[in-house]
C-alpha cells in the first residue's frame, strides 16, 4: 500500500466537543441576558413584597421593620362579609366568560381560514382586531355612550320603537352580561391570531386526501382543521384556567357604580381599594396572594386533566 493510499484511508481527526462557557457561547448569552433580567426584575423581584401578607405594614419602619402577624390578614379576609360575594362574582363572570368567549376566537379563525377573497378577509380581520388597541378609558366611554342611561344610543333606539329603557350599567343583573359582551367585542379578534397561525401549519396533503374521499369544505374544517389545532386549543384553555380568579380591574372600576356594586365587586377591585385607597397594604397583599394561589391550583389541575385525557399539556 502506497503512502497516498494510506493517507486516503487514514481516520479523520475528531473535532473536540464545544464546551459551555462564556468565551465559546457569548453570542448566545447576549440574547439570553435581556430575558433573564426581565424575569429577575419584573417577575422575581416583586416577590420580595409577598411577605407583606404576613405583616402589619408600617411605612415608617419599612417592609423589614414591620412586625410579623402570621395569618391574621388571611383570617380577616376569610371572615370578611365581602369574601363570599367577591369570590362568587369573580367566578361567575369568569366561568360565563370562558364558556361564551373562549370558542368565539376559534370560530373566527376557522372562518377567516376558509375565506378565499383576500381583500374581504383582511378587512374583516382589521375590524375584529381594532377594538383591542383602544385604551380602556376610551373603550368604557364607548360603552357608556351606547348603554348609559336613557340617553344611551341603544336605549334611545328602544324608545323610538316603544320599548322602555333598560338599565344596562346601573342594574346588578345586567353588569356580568355587559362585561362579558364588551370582553368578546374587544378581545375575540386579537385572541384568534394564535389559532389562525396554527391553521396555517396544517398539512395541505390532509385536505387533498379528504377531498379525494369526497369531504366537503365543512367536513374538512371539522375533521381536518379542528383536530390539527386541538393541541393549541388545549394549551390556551389551560392558560385560561390559570386566570380564572383574575379580572381586569381597570375596566370594572370604570364601569362600576354604587348601583351595580352587588355584582361588580370582584377580587381584583377589592384588593385595589383596600391597598391603594385604604392604604392597608398588608391586607391587600394577602388578598392578592390568596388569588394567585387559587390560580396556580386551577392551572395545575387543568394541566393534569389535559395530560391525562389528551396528548397536550404545558408540562
N, C-alpha and C positions, 0 to 999 in steps of 0.2 A: 504494500500500500504506500503510495507516494505521500509526500508531505502535504500536497494540495488536497488529496483525498482525506487525509487525517483531519485537516483543518475544516473540511466541509462537514465531517461527521462529529466534530467536537461539540459538546453540550454548550448551549448558550449561557452566559453568566446570569445568575439570578439577581433580580433587582431587589434592593433592600426595601422592606415594608416601610411605608411612610408613617412615622410615629407622630402621635398627637403632641403638639407643643406650640408655643407662641410663635416661634420662628417659622415653622412649617405650615401653620394654619392661620396666619394673621389676617389673610384676606377673608376667611370665613368669620372670624371673630369680629371684624368690623361690622358685618351685618347683624351679628347676634347681640352685640353690646347695647344698641338702642332698645331692643326688645326687652333685654334683661333689666335695663334701667327703668323702662316704663313700668314693668311689673313690680319692681322694688319700690319705686316712688309712689305710684298711684294705687297699687293693689295690696302690697305687704306693709308699706309704711303706715297707712291709716289704721292697720290692725293694732298699732300701739295704743290707740284710744279706746279699744274694746274694754279695757279694764275699768273705764268709767261706769260700766254697767254694774260693777260690784263696789262702787264707792259713792260717798256723798260729796260730790264735786264742789270745791270752793275755789273760785278764780284767784283768790289771793294766794292760796297755798299751791295751786297748780295741780296737775294730774298726780304726780308722785307724792305730793304732800297731803292730798285729800285723804280722809280716813276711810278704811275699808268697812263696809256694812254687809258684806256677804250677799245673800239672795234677797235682801229686803226690797230692792227695786222690782224684782220679779214677783214677789208676793204682793206688792202693791198693784202691779199690773193685773195679776190674776184675780185679785179681789175687787178691782175697779168695776163700777156699774156699767162702764162703757166697753169692757173687754168683750163680752159676748156679742155686742152689737157691731163693733168694728171688725171682728173676725168673721161674723156672718155676712156683713156687707161685702167684705173683700172676697170671700169665697163665692158668694152668689154672682157677683159681677164677673169674676174670672172664669167661673165654670160656664156661664152662659156665653161669655166672650169666646171661650175655647170651642164650645160646641157649634157656635154660629160662624165666627170669623175665621177659624182655622181652615175649614175646607174651601173658603172662597178664593184665596190665592192659588190653590191647586187648580180649581176650575178655571180661573183666569189664565193660568199658564197653559193649560190644555187647550183653551180656546185660542189664545194667541199662536200657539204652535200649529194649529190647524188652518190658520188664515193664509191664503195664497196671495192676496193683494197687499204688497209691502207698504204702500202709502197708507192704506186704511189701518193696517196693523200698527205702524209706528205712531199714527195719530191717536189711536185708542190707548196705546201704551203710555204715551205722553200725558194723556188726560188722567189715567189712573195713577201715574207716578206723581203728578203735580201737587196734590194735597199734602204729601209727605214733607215737602220743602217749605210749607207755610209755617211761620212761627206759631207757637202755642197761643200767644195772646191774640194774634190776628185770627187764628182758627176758631177760638172761642168767641171772638167778636162776630164772626160769620154765623156761628150757631145762634147767638143772641139775636142777630138780625132776622133770621128765618123763624126761630121758635120762641123768641122772647115776648111774653105778654100778649095783649090784644092787638098791639101794633106790629107784631111779627108778620113776616110775609105769608107764612103758612096759615096763621090764624086769620089774616086779612082775606085770603082766598076762601077759607072755610066760611067766613062771614058773608061773603058775596053769594054763596050758594045756600045760605040759610042754616048753616051748622054753627053751634056755639063754639067759642074759642076753647082751646084745650091748654091747660097749664103745664106745658112740657117741662119748663125749668123751675117751677115752683111747687110741683107736686112730688112727694116722695115716691109715688108709684111709677112715675114716668122717668125718673132720673136714670135707673140702670139701663133702660132701653135707649135713652138719648145718648148715654156714654158709649154703649156698645155700638150703636149705629154710627156715631161720629168716629169711633175707632176703626170700623170697617171702611168707612169712606177715606180715612186718612192713610191707613197702613196696608190695605189689601194689595194695591198695585205694587208698592215697594216690596212687600213680602213675596210677591210672585216671581221676583227676579231669580231667586235661587232655584226655583222649580223650572223656570224657563231654561236656565243653564244646564240643569240636569237632563231636561228633554233633548237638548242639543247633543248630548253624549249618547243618545240611544242609537244602537247599531242599525243603519238603514237596511241591512240584509234581513233583519227580523220583519220589517214591513214588507219587503219583497216576498218573503216566504208566506206571510199572511195573505198578501194579495193573490198569490198563486192558488192558495187554498180557498179563495173566494170571500175573504173577510172584507167587510165594508169599512169606511173610514171610522165610523162609530165603534165598530168592534175592534179595530186596530188601536183606537185610542184607549179602550177599556182593557183589552187583553195584551197589548204590547207596551204602550206608553206608561200606563199607570203602574204595572208591575216593575218596570225598569226604574222608575223614580221612587219606588216604595222605600228603599233604604234611606233616601233623603227625607222623605215624609216622616219616617220613624224617628230619625235623629232630631228633626225640627220639633216633633211632638215632645220628645224627652226634654229638650231645652225649654220648651214652653211650660212643661210641668215644673221645672226648676224656678219659674217666676210666678207660680200660682198664687203666692201670697203678696205679690208686688203689683202695684198700680202706679201710674203716672200721677204723682200728687199735684204737679203744676196745673194740669188741665182740670182735675177735680176741684182744686181750690178756686180756680177761676169760674167754674160752673156752680160752685157751692153757695148756698144762701141759707138763711135761718129757717126757711120753709121746707127745704128738701134735706135738712141735716140728718133726718132719721135714716135715710138710705145712702147718703153721700159721704158720711164719715167713715173712712177706711183706715187701715193701719198706718199707711204712709202719711196721710194728713194728720192723724193723731200724733205720730212721732214728730212731725214738723211743728205742730202747735205747742206741744209740751217742751220741745227742745229750744226752738228759736224764739217763740213768742213768750212762753212762760219761763224760759231760761233754766229749765230743770234738765240739765244735760245728762246727768247720770240716769235718770228715769227714761229719757228719750233714747239713750244708747241701749238700755235694757229692752225697750220695745223693738228697736231695730235688730238687736241680736236675736231675740225670740223669732222675729220674722225670718231672718236669714237661716236659722237652724231648721225651721219648718220647711223652707225652700230646699235646703240640702237633703232633708229626709225624703221629700217628694221626688227630687231628682234621682236619688239613689234607688228608690222604689220603682220609679218608671223605667230606669235603665235595667234593673234586674228583671222586670217583667218582659221588657222588649228583648233582652238577651235570651230569655227562656223560650219565648214563643215566636221569635223571628231570628234572622241571621244578622240583624243590625243592632248596634248599641254604641254608646260613647266609649265605653271601656269594659 
